[in-house]
Amino acid sequence: MSIAHALSNAPKNDNRRGPSCDVCAVLATAPPEDAAALRAALSDPQMRYTVIAEALAGTDTPLSGGSLSRHARGRCLGREKLR
């Protein structure tokens, strides 16, 4: 199968309006004080994403360091650039 044929049959954007990443989903559903604390941690350049992920590991909303990094740098569909 050619590349052109494969791409012509690839699904198009389905216009999902849901959360763009795990961090977006948590921020949208968390209590305001929790969302503010997470945004503050993600905005702090001295706070490592792995440390944030380790702190969240024991909570109801564990997040990976990669998801945290992608969100904080504005690289998810939420485009919230914190660093």
Residue pairs with C-beta under 8 A, 6 or more apart in sequence:
18 25
19 25
19 28
19 78
20 76
20 77
20 78
21 67
21 70
21 71
21 76
21 77
21 78
22 63
22 64
22 67
23 38
23 42
23 63
23 67
23 68
23 70
23 71
23 72
23 76
23 78
24 71
24 76
24 77
24 78
24 80
26 35
26 38
26 61
26 63
27 35
27 38
27 39
27 78
30 38
30 61
38 52
39 82
41 47
41 52
42 52
42 68
42 71
42 72
42 82
42 83
43 72
43 82
43 83
45 83
48 65
49 65
49 66
49 68
49 69
49 72
50 65
52 63
52 65
52 68
53 62
53 63
53 64
53 65
53 68
56 62
56 63
70 76
71 78
71 80
71 82
72 81
72 82
72 83
73 81
73 82
73 83
74 80
74 81
74 82
